[in-house]
Amino acid sequence: MMHRQRRLVVISDFQDGHFEGLPVPSVEEFQSRWSSASLGNTGAWEAENCDFAVEGGYIERLPLACLKAGIVDAAEIWTHWRGTNPPPTDLKNVPLVRRSFQLNGPEAPFASNAMLAHIRIFGAPEILCIWGLGVAEEILVACKDSFKIYNSIDAPALRVPPEVSRHFDLVLTGAQWQSDEVTARHPGMKTAILPIGPEFASESMFHPIGGPRPYDIVYVAAAQSYKRHDILLDALARLSRSLRALCVFGYGELGEALRARALELQIDVDFIGPPGVPFPEVNRLMNQARIGVVCGVDDGAPAILTEYMLAGLPVLANSALTCGLQYITPQTGRVASAEHFHDGISAMLQTLSTFSPRQTVIDHWTWPHSVKKLRALMAPIRF
């Protein structure tokens, strides 16, 4: 008997394209259109046939880790498309198949007749991961036999309504208060403090590269208000003007405003982006600094926490950060309030030799540790 491929699907809330105001085909119309098309159920990729690294962004690393560990045979990432002309599906012989589905409309959690038709034709995956703003309940009902995992990616524990969240088998959170909120809404629902950003870290992706470190501080974060760059800039204004900082933006609308604020404060800060730079360049830029900072408060557990550490940088985090402070230990960094962030910077720069951030992450939070925890959480069911 032929072995049935065990699939894992991650549905991200990423969207591309533009709404055109045209009618959306029904589920049945999509089914009729696709039943005779050669879409393929997966990319026909078998993990044992090719070596690969568990690398990429936080969206990619969990499914790649599950592939690498043999929990599933194939993995896909599904995103959404606004409009009527979705980009082509990538079915190349690579570890992760990527598909994009037409949205019905802009409302979250997102409904997609196209996605529902695909599930009806090709079947539901064994593991379904829902990140962020979520999908309509009908998608989860169509995947009733899947093991369904949710992570909000952000500070709210659940960014979906109760009629959606009630279908989850496991909610991955970033702090105990988030787990408590999930349990308050759904008593008995399984939770685990295993945020997909800082967990599933890749030691091959971020690493020390040696050489001079001309910057004292680096902050890798979107140019958006919730990342609280103002805390770093105000702290620098209270410190010696000999200190140099680097801000790396992936995206966001505040890039020019933050540049102007640094000039106004007469502090030495260089800015890169937006747009963002590739991961190898992020690693190189982090290696230009001596410490990394995380200034946000209402933030999910940021992936950059363990990424800094794998590059050899201890981390100063805002003591009010709502998710992720469990990664700040005496070996990996320190915390400081916004009012005393300048003191935290000064103290850390004077005690760099006392930290061992990379080894601590390798010992606790790289993907082999996290995927083992995830397998155990699913084991009573079927994995």
TORKOL-4160 file (C-alpha; in steps of 0.2 Angstrom, whole numbers, padded with zeros to 4 digits, m for minus):
383
<pt num="1" X="0000" Y="0000" Z="0000"/>
<pt num="2" X="0007" Y="0017" Z="m0005"/>
<pt num="3" X="0011" Y="0028" Z="0010"/>
<pt num="4" X="0000" Y="0044" Z="0011"/>
<pt num="5" X="0010" Y="0059" Z="0013"/>
<pt num="6" X="0008" Y="0068" Z="0029"/>
<pt num="7" X="0006" Y="0087" Z="0026"/>
<pt num="8" X="0009" Y="0102" Z="0036"/>
<pt num="9" X="0001" Y="0119" Z="0030"/>
<pt num="10" X="0005" Y="0136" Z="0037"/>
<pt num="11" X="m0008" Y="0149" Z="0033"/>
<pt num="12" X="0000" Y="0166" Z="0035"/>
<pt num="13" X="m0010" Y="0182" Z="0035"/>
<pt num="14" X="0001" Y="0190" Z="0022"/>
<pt num="15" X="m0008" Y="0198" Z="0008"/>
<pt num="16" X="m0003" Y="0204" Z="m0009"/>
<pt num="17" X="m0011" Y="0213" Z="m0024"/>
<pt num="18" X="m0026" Y="0225" Z="m0024"/>
<pt num="19" X="m0044" Y="0222" Z="m0022"/>
<pt num="20" X="m0053" Y="0226" Z="m0039"/>
<pt num="21" X="m0071" Y="0226" Z="m0033"/>
<pt num="22" X="m0076" Y="0211" Z="m0045"/>
<pt num="23" X="m0087" Y="0197" Z="m0040"/>
<pt num="24" X="m0078" Y="0182" Z="m0032"/>
<pt num="25" X="m0081" Y="0165" Z="m0039"/>
<pt num="26" X="m0090" Y="0153" Z="m0028"/>
<pt num="27" X="m0082" Y="0138" Z="m0020"/>
<pt num="28" X="m0091" Y="0127" Z="m0033"/>
<pt num="29" X="m0084" Y="0137" Z="m0047"/>
<pt num="30" X="m0067" Y="0136" Z="m0041"/>
<pt num="31" X="m0069" Y="0117" Z="m0039"/>
<pt num="32" X="m0075" Y="0115" Z="m0057"/>
<pt num="33" X="m0061" Y="0126" Z="m0063"/>
<pt num="34" X="m0048" Y="0116" Z="m0054"/>
<pt num="35" X="m0054" Y="0098" Z="m0054"/>
<pt num="36" X="m0048" Y="0096" Z="m0072"/>
<pt num="37" X="m0032" Y="0107" Z="m0069"/>
<pt num="38" X="m0015" Y="0099" Z="m0065"/>
<pt num="39" X="m0013" Y="0108" Z="m0048"/>
<pt num="40" X="m0005" Y="0094" Z="m0039"/>
<pt num="41" X="m0008" Y="0091" Z="m0021"/>
<pt num="42" X="0010" Y="0095" Z="m0015"/>
<pt num="43" X="0026" Y="0098" Z="m0023"/>
<pt num="44" X="0030" Y="0079" Z="m0022"/>
<pt num="45" X="0045" Y="0083" Z="m0012"/>
<pt num="46" X="0051" Y="0070" Z="0000"/>
<pt num="47" X="0062" Y="0076" Z="0015"/>
<pt num="48" X="0074" Y="0061" Z="0015"/>
<pt num="49" X="0078" Y="0064" Z="m0004"/>
<pt num="50" X="0087" Y="0080" Z="m0001"/>
<pt num="51" X="0097" Y="0089" Z="0013"/>
<pt num="52" X="0091" Y="0106" Z="0018"/>
<pt num="53" X="0094" Y="0119" Z="0032"/>
<pt num="54" X="0081" Y="0125" Z="0044"/>
<pt num="55" X="0083" Y="0143" Z="0039"/>
<pt num="56" X="0072" Y="0158" Z="0034"/>
<pt num="57" X="0060" Y="0169" Z="0043"/>
<pt num="58" X="0049" Y="0164" Z="0058"/>
<pt num="59" X="0035" Y="0158" Z="0045"/>
<pt num="60" X="0047" Y="0146" Z="0037"/>
<pt num="61" X="0057" Y="0138" Z="0052"/>
<pt num="62" X="0043" Y="0129" Z="0060"/>
<pt num="63" X="0037" Y="0119" Z="0045"/>
<pt num="64" X="0055" Y="0116" Z="0040"/>
<pt num="65" X="0059" Y="0109" Z="0057"/>
<pt num="66" X="0044" Y="0098" Z="0056"/>
<pt num="67" X="0050" Y="0091" Z="0039"/>
<pt num="68" X="0068" Y="0089" Z="0046"/>
<pt num="69" X="0062" Y="0080" Z="0061"/>
<pt num="70" X="0051" Y="0068" Z="0051"/>
<pt num="71" X="0035" Y="0073" Z="0058"/>
<pt num="72" X="0028" Y="0077" Z="0041"/>
<pt num="73" X="0033" Y="0072" Z="0023"/>
<pt num="74" X="0028" Y="0088" Z="0015"/>
<pt num="75" X="0025" Y="0106" Z="0020"/>
<pt num="76" X="0017" Y="0121" Z="0012"/>
<pt num="77" X="0015" Y="0140" Z="0016"/>
<pt num="78" X="m0002" Y="0147" Z="0010"/>
<pt num="79" X="m0004" Y="0166" Z="0009"/>
<pt num="80" X="m0018" Y="0177" Z="0002"/>
<pt num="81" X="m0020" Y="0187" Z="m0014"/>
<pt num="82" X="m0032" Y="0202" Z="m0016"/>
<pt num="83" X="m0040" Y="0203" Z="m0033"/>
<pt num="84" X="m0042" Y="0191" Z="m0047"/>
<pt num="85" X="m0025" Y="0186" Z="m0053"/>
<pt num="86" X="m0015" Y="0176" Z="m0040"/>
<pt num="87" X="0003" Y="0173" Z="m0043"/>
<pt num="88" X="0008" Y="0156" Z="m0050"/>
<pt num="89" X="0010" Y="0142" Z="m0037"/>
<pt num="90" X="0028" Y="0137" Z="m0034"/>
<pt num="91" X="0028" Y="0118" Z="m0036"/>
<pt num="92" X="0047" Y="0116" Z="m0038"/>
<pt num="93" X="0057" Y="0103" Z="m0030"/>
<pt num="94" X="0061" Y="0113" Z="m0014"/>
<pt num="95" X="0056" Y="0109" Z="0004"/>
<pt num="96" X="0042" Y="0122" Z="0005"/>
<pt num="97" X="0028" Y="0123" Z="m0008"/>
<pt num="98" X="0020" Y="0140" Z="m0008"/>
<pt num="99" X="0002" Y="0144" Z="m0013"/>
<pt num="100" X="m0008" Y="0160" Z="m0014"/>
<pt num="101" X="m0027" Y="0160" Z="m0013"/>
<pt num="102" X="m0039" Y="0174" Z="m0019"/>
<pt num="103" X="m0047" Y="0183" Z="m0004"/>
<pt num="104" X="m0066" Y="0185" Z="m0004"/>
<pt num="105" X="m0064" Y="0202" Z="0005"/>
<pt num="106" X="m0053" Y="0213" Z="0017"/>
<pt num="107" X="m0062" Y="0207" Z="0033"/>
<pt num="108" X="m0052" Y="0197" Z="0045"/>
<pt num="109" X="m0052" Y="0183" Z="0049"/>
<pt num="110" X="m0050" Y="0180" Z="0031"/>
<pt num="111" X="m0062" Y="0170" Z="0020"/>
<pt num="112" X="m0057" Y="0163" Z="0003"/>
<pt num="113" X="m0068" Y="0152" Z="m0008"/>
<pt num="114" X="m0052" Y="0148" Z="m0017"/>
<pt num="115" X="m0044" Y="0140" Z="m0002"/>
<pt num="116" X="m0060" Y="0131" Z="0003"/>
<pt num="117" X="m0061" Y="0124" Z="m0014"/>
<pt num="118" X="m0043" Y="0118" Z="m0014"/>
<pt num="119" X="m0046" Y="0109" Z="0003"/>
<pt num="120" X="m0062" Y="0101" Z="m0004"/>
<pt num="121" X="m0053" Y="0094" Z="m0019"/>
<pt num="122" X="m0036" Y="0089" Z="m0012"/>
<pt num="123" X="m0040" Y="0086" Z="0006"/>
<pt num="124" X="m0035" Y="0094" Z="0023"/>
<pt num="125" X="m0017" Y="0093" Z="0029"/>
<pt num="126" X="m0013" Y="0082" Z="0045"/>
<pt num="127" X="m0006" Y="0098" Z="0053"/>
<pt num="128" X="m0014" Y="0115" Z="0050"/>
<pt num="129" X="m0005" Y="0131" Z="0057"/>
<pt num="130" X="m0014" Y="0147" Z="0058"/>
<pt num="131" X="m0004" Y="0163" Z="0062"/>
<pt num="132" X="m0010" Y="0180" Z="0065"/>
<pt num="133" X="m0027" Y="0187" Z="0060"/>
<pt num="134" X="m0033" Y="0169" Z="0056"/>
<pt num="135" X="m0045" Y="0162" Z="0043"/>
<pt num="136" X="m0064" Y="0160" Z="0042"/>
<pt num="137" X="m0072" Y="0147" Z="0053"/>
<pt num="138" X="m0078" Y="0137" Z="0037"/>
<pt num="139" X="m0059" Y="0134" Z="0033"/>
<pt num="140" X="m0057" Y="0126" Z="0050"/>
<pt num="141" X="m0073" Y="0116" Z="0048"/>
<pt num="142" X="m0066" Y="0109" Z="0032"/>
<pt num="143" X="m0050" Y="0104" Z="0041"/>
<pt num="144" X="m0060" Y="0096" Z="0056"/>
<pt num="145" X="m0048" Y="0081" Z="0056"/>
<pt num="146" X="m0032" Y="0091" Z="0056"/>
<pt num="147" X="m0022" Y="0095" Z="0071"/>
<pt num="148" X="m0024" Y="0114" Z="0072"/>
<pt num="149" X="m0011" Y="0125" Z="0080"/>
<pt num="150" X="m0013" Y="0144" Z="0082"/>
<pt num="151" X="0000" Y="0158" Z="0086"/>
<pt num="152" X="m0005" Y="0176" Z="0086"/>
<pt num="153" X="0012" Y="0183" Z="0082"/>
<pt num="154" X="0008" Y="0198" Z="0092"/>
<pt num="155" X="0004" Y="0204" Z="0109"/>
<pt num="156" X="m0014" Y="0200" Z="0110"/>
<pt num="157" X="m0016" Y="0181" Z="0114"/>
<pt num="158" X="m0030" Y="0178" Z="0102"/>
<pt num="159" X="m0032" Y="0189" Z="0087"/>
<pt num="160" X="m0047" Y="0179" Z="0081"/>
<pt num="161" X="m0065" Y="0178" Z="0087"/>
<pt num="162" X="m0071" Y="0164" Z="0099"/>
<pt num="163" X="m0081" Y="0155" Z="0085"/>
<pt num="164" X="m0064" Y="0153" Z="0076"/>
<pt num="165" X="m0052" Y="0150" Z="0091"/>
<pt num="166" X="m0064" Y="0136" Z="0098"/>
<pt num="167" X="m0057" Y="0125" Z="0084"/>
<pt num="168" X="m0039" Y="0125" Z="0089"/>
<pt num="169" X="m0031" Y="0110" Z="0097"/>
<pt num="170" X="m0016" Y="0119" Z="0103"/>
<pt num="171" X="m0012" Y="0138" Z="0105"/>
<pt num="172" X="0007" Y="0143" Z="0106"/>
<pt num="173" X="0009" Y="0158" Z="0116"/>
<pt num="174" X="0023" Y="0170" Z="0121"/>
<pt num="175" X="0020" Y="0172" Z="0140"/>
<pt num="176" X="0010" Y="0165" Z="0154"/>
<pt num="177" X="m0002" Y="0179" Z="0154"/>
<pt num="178" X="m0007" Y="0174" Z="0136"/>
<pt num="179" X="m0009" Y="0156" Z="0140"/>
<pt num="180" X="m0021" Y="0162" Z="0154"/>
<pt num="181" X="m0031" Y="0173" Z="0142"/>
<pt num="182" X="m0033" Y="0158" Z="0131"/>
<pt num="183" X="m0039" Y="0147" Z="0145"/>
<pt num="184" X="m0051" Y="0160" Z="0151"/>
<pt num="185" X="m0059" Y="0160" Z="0134"/>
<pt num="186" X="m0058" Y="0141" Z="0131"/>
<pt num="187" X="m0056" Y="0131" Z="0147"/>
<pt num="188" X="m0046" Y="0115" Z="0144"/>
<pt num="189" X="m0039" Y="0121" Z="0128"/>
<pt num="190" X="m0020" Y="0116" Z="0127"/>
<pt num="191" X="m0008" Y="0130" Z="0127"/>
<pt num="192" X="0011" Y="0130" Z="0127"/>
<pt num="193" X="0024" Y="0145" Z="0129"/>
<pt num="194" X="0033" Y="0141" Z="0113"/>
<pt num="195" X="0032" Y="0157" Z="0102"/>
<pt num="196" X="0037" Y="0153" Z="0084"/>
<pt num="197" X="0048" Y="0169" Z="0082"/>
<pt num="198" X="0062" Y="0166" Z="0095"/>
<pt num="199" X="0059" Y="0148" Z="0096"/>
<pt num="200" X="0064" Y="0137" Z="0081"/>
<pt num="201" X="0080" Y="0148" Z="0080"/>
<pt num="202" X="0093" Y="0143" Z="0067"/>
<pt num="203" X="0111" Y="0143" Z="0073"/>
<pt num="204" X="0117" Y="0141" Z="0055"/>
<pt num="205" X="0108" Y="0157" Z="0049"/>
<pt num="206" X="0114" Y="0169" Z="0063"/>
<pt num="207" X="0131" Y="0167" Z="0069"/>
<pt num="208" X="0147" Y="0177" Z="0074"/>
<pt num="209" X="0158" Y="0182" Z="0059"/>
<pt num="210" X="0172" Y="0191" Z="0068"/>
<pt num="211" X="0180" Y="0207" Z="0064"/>
<pt num="212" X="0178" Y="0225" Z="0071"/>
<pt num="213" X="0162" Y="0231" Z="0078"/>
<pt num="214" X="0161" Y="0249" Z="0075"/>
<pt num="215" X="0143" Y="0251" Z="0083"/>
<pt num="216" X="0140" Y="0250" Z="0101"/>
<pt num="217" X="0121" Y="0246" Z="0098"/>
<pt num="218" X="0110" Y="0239" Z="0085"/>
<pt num="219" X="0091" Y="0238" Z="0084"/>
<pt num="220" X="0083" Y="0227" Z="0070"/>
<pt num="221" X="0065" Y="0232" Z="0070"/>
<pt num="222" X="0051" Y="0238" Z="0059"/>
<pt num="223" X="0050" Y="0257" Z="0057"/>
<pt num="224" X="0033" Y="0257" Z="0066"/>
<pt num="225" X="0028" Y="0265" Z="0082"/>
<pt num="226" X="0025" Y="0249" Z="0093"/>
<pt num="227" X="0044" Y="0245" Z="0091"/>
<pt num="228" X="0047" Y="0261" Z="0102"/>
<pt num="229" X="0063" Y="0267" Z="0093"/>
<pt num="230" X="0060" Y="0283" Z="0103"/>
<pt num="231" X="0066" Y="0274" Z="0119"/>
<pt num="232" X="0083" Y="0270" Z="0111"/>
<pt num="233" X="0085" Y="0288" Z="0104"/>
<pt num="234" X="0081" Y="0296" Z="0120"/>
<pt num="235" X="0093" Y="0285" Z="0129"/>
<pt num="236" X="0107" Y="0289" Z="0117"/>
<pt num="237" X="0104" Y="0307" Z="0120"/>
<pt num="238" X="0107" Y="0305" Z="0139"/>
<pt num="239" X="0124" Y="0295" Z="0135"/>
<pt num="240" X="0141" Y="0300" Z="0129"/>
<pt num="241" X="0140" Y="0306" Z="0111"/>
<pt num="242" X="0155" Y="0294" Z="0107"/>
<pt num="243" X="0142" Y="0280" Z="0107"/>
<pt num="244" X="0136" Y="0274" Z="0089"/>
<pt num="245" X="0120" Y="0265" Z="0085"/>
<pt num="246" X="0113" Y="0256" Z="0070"/>
<pt num="247" X="0095" Y="0254" Z="0066"/>
<pt num="248" X="0090" Y="0242" Z="0053"/>
<pt num="249" X="0072" Y="0243" Z="0046"/>
<pt num="250" X="0063" Y="0229" Z="0037"/>
<pt num="251" X="0048" Y="0239" Z="0033"/>
<pt num="252" X="0037" Y="0253" Z="0041"/>
<pt num="253" X="0032" Y="0271" Z="0038"/>
<pt num="254" X="0042" Y="0280" Z="0051"/>
<pt num="255" X="0060" Y="0278" Z="0043"/>
<pt num="256" X="0061" Y="0297" Z="0039"/>
<pt num="257" X="0053" Y="0303" Z="0055"/>
<pt num="258" X="0066" Y="0293" Z="0065"/>
<pt num="259" X="0080" Y="0299" Z="0055"/>
<pt num="260" X="0074" Y="0317" Z="0058"/>
<pt num="261" X="0073" Y="0314" Z="0076"/>
<pt num="262" X="0091" Y="0307" Z="0077"/>
<pt num="263" X="0097" Y="0323" Z="0069"/>
<pt num="264" X="0087" Y="0334" Z="0081"/>
<pt num="265" X="0095" Y="0325" Z="0096"/>
<pt num="266" X="0112" Y="0326" Z="0088"/>
<pt num="267" X="0116" Y="0308" Z="0091"/>
<pt num="268" X="0126" Y="0296" Z="0081"/>
<pt num="269" X="0114" Y="0284" Z="0073"/>
<pt num="270" X="0115" Y="0276" Z="0056"/>
<pt num="271" X="0099" Y="0269" Z="0047"/>
<pt num="272" X="0097" Y="0256" Z="0034"/>
<pt num="273" X="0080" Y="0253" Z="0026"/>
<pt num="274" X="0066" Y="0251" Z="0023"/>
<pt num="275" X="0066" Y="0241" Z="0012"/>
<pt num="276" X="0074" Y="0227" Z="0022"/>
<pt num="277" X="0089" Y="0217" Z="0017"/>
<pt num="278" X="0092" Y="0198" Z="0015"/>
<pt num="279" X="0095" Y="0188" Z="0031"/>
<pt num="280" X="0114" Y="0186" Z="0028"/>
<pt num="281" X="0116" Y="0205" Z="0027"/>
<pt num="282" X="0106" Y="0206" Z="0043"/>
<pt num="283" X="0118" Y="0194" Z="0051"/>
<pt num="284" X="0133" Y="0204" Z="0045"/>
<pt num="285" X="0125" Y="0220" Z="0051"/>
<pt num="286" X="0122" Y="0213" Z="0068"/>
<pt num="287" X="0140" Y="0208" Z="0069"/>
<pt num="288" X="0145" Y="0226" Z="0067"/>
<pt num="289" X="0138" Y="0230" Z="0085"/>
<pt num="290" X="0142" Y="0225" Z="0103"/>
<pt num="291" X="0124" Y="0223" Z="0110"/>
<pt num="292" X="0107" Y="0222" Z="0103"/>
<pt num="293" X="0091" Y="0230" Z="0110"/>
<pt num="294" X="0072" Y="0227" Z="0110"/>
<pt num="295" X="0063" Y="0242" Z="0115"/>
<pt num="296" X="0045" Y="0238" Z="0112"/>
<pt num="297" X="0031" Y="0235" Z="0125"/>
<pt num="298" X="0015" Y="0229" Z="0116"/>
<pt num="299" X="0025" Y="0216" Z="0105"/>
<pt num="300" X="0024" Y="0198" Z="0103"/>
<pt num="301" X="0040" Y="0188" Z="0108"/>
<pt num="302" X="0051" Y="0196" Z="0094"/>
<pt num="303" X="0061" Y="0183" Z="0084"/>
<pt num="304" X="0076" Y="0195" Z="0084"/>
<pt num="305" X="0079" Y="0191" Z="0103"/>
<pt num="306" X="0087" Y="0174" Z="0099"/>
<pt num="307" X="0094" Y="0180" Z="0082"/>
<pt num="308" X="0104" Y="0193" Z="0091"/>
<pt num="309" X="0110" Y="0180" Z="0103"/>
<pt num="310" X="0115" Y="0168" Z="0090"/>
<pt num="311" X="0126" Y="0182" Z="0082"/>
<pt num="312" X="0135" Y="0183" Z="0098"/>
<pt num="313" X="0126" Y="0199" Z="0105"/>
<pt num="314" X="0119" Y="0200" Z="0122"/>
<pt num="315" X="0102" Y="0209" Z="0122"/>
<pt num="316" X="0095" Y="0224" Z="0132"/>
<pt num="317" X="0076" Y="0222" Z="0132"/>
<pt num="318" X="0063" Y="0234" Z="0139"/>
<pt num="319" X="0057" Y="0227" Z="0156"/>
<pt num="320" X="0039" Y="0231" Z="0151"/>
<pt num="321" X="0040" Y="0220" Z="0135"/>
<pt num="322" X="0024" Y="0209" Z="0136"/>
<pt num="323" X="0031" Y="0193" Z="0128"/>
<pt num="324" X="0048" Y="0186" Z="0127"/>
<pt num="325" X="0057" Y="0191" Z="0143"/>
<pt num="326" X="0060" Y="0173" Z="0147"/>
<pt num="327" X="0074" Y="0173" Z="0134"/>
<pt num="328" X="0083" Y="0187" Z="0144"/>
<pt num="329" X="0094" Y="0178" Z="0157"/>
<pt num="330" X="0110" Y="0183" Z="0166"/>
<pt num="331" X="0119" Y="0174" Z="0152"/>
<pt num="332" X="0110" Y="0182" Z="0137"/>
<pt num="333" X="0107" Y="0200" Z="0143"/>
<pt num="334" X="0098" Y="0212" Z="0154"/>
<pt num="335" X="0081" Y="0222" Z="0156"/>
<pt num="336" X="0079" Y="0240" Z="0159"/>
<pt num="337" X="0064" Y="0252" Z="0160"/>
<pt num="338" X="0062" Y="0265" Z="0147"/>
<pt num="339" X="0067" Y="0278" Z="0160"/>
<pt num="340" X="0083" Y="0269" Z="0164"/>
<pt num="341" X="0087" Y="0262" Z="0147"/>
<pt num="342" X="0102" Y="0273" Z="0146"/>
<pt num="343" X="0109" Y="0265" Z="0162"/>
<pt num="344" X="0106" Y="0248" Z="0155"/>
<pt num="345" X="0116" Y="0252" Z="0139"/>
<pt num="346" X="0130" Y="0258" Z="0149"/>
<pt num="347" X="0130" Y="0244" Z="0161"/>
<pt num="348" X="0130" Y="0231" Z="0148"/>
<pt num="349" X="0144" Y="0239" Z="0138"/>
<pt num="350" X="0155" Y="0238" Z="0153"/>
<pt num="351" X="0151" Y="0219" Z="0156"/>
<pt num="352" X="0151" Y="0211" Z="0139"/>
<pt num="353" X="0163" Y="0197" Z="0145"/>
<pt num="354" X="0150" Y="0191" Z="0157"/>
<pt num="355" X="0138" Y="0185" Z="0144"/>
<pt num="356" X="0137" Y="0169" Z="0133"/>
<pt num="357" X="0121" Y="0172" Z="0123"/>
<pt num="358" X="0125" Y="0161" Z="0108"/>
<pt num="359" X="0129" Y="0145" Z="0118"/>
<pt num="360" X="0113" Y="0148" Z="0129"/>
<pt num="361" X="0102" Y="0149" Z="0114"/>
<pt num="362" X="0110" Y="0133" Z="0106"/>
<pt num="363" X="0107" Y="0124" Z="0123"/>
<pt num="364" X="0089" Y="0129" Z="0124"/>
<pt num="365" X="0080" Y="0137" Z="0110"/>
<pt num="366" X="0086" Y="0132" Z="0093"/>
<pt num="367" X="0074" Y="0122" Z="0082"/>
<pt num="368" X="0079" Y="0104" Z="0087"/>
<pt num="369" X="0074" Y="0108" Z="0105"/>
<pt num="370" X="0058" Y="0117" Z="0100"/>
<pt num="371" X="0052" Y="0104" Z="0087"/>
<pt num="372" X="0055" Y="0091" Z="0101"/>
<pt num="373" X="0043" Y="0100" Z="0112"/>
<pt num="374" X="0030" Y="0102" Z="0098"/>
<pt num="375" X="0031" Y="0084" Z="0094"/>
<pt num="376" X="0027" Y="0080" Z="0113"/>
<pt num="377" X="0013" Y="0092" Z="0113"/>
<pt num="378" X="0005" Y="0083" Z="0098"/>
<pt num="379" X="0010" Y="0065" Z="0103"/>
<pt num="380" X="m0006" Y="0061" Z="0113"/>
<pt num="381" X="m0016" Y="0064" Z="0098"/>
<pt num="382" X="m0007" Y="0056" Z="0083"/>
<pt num="383" X="0011" Y="0062" Z="0081"/>
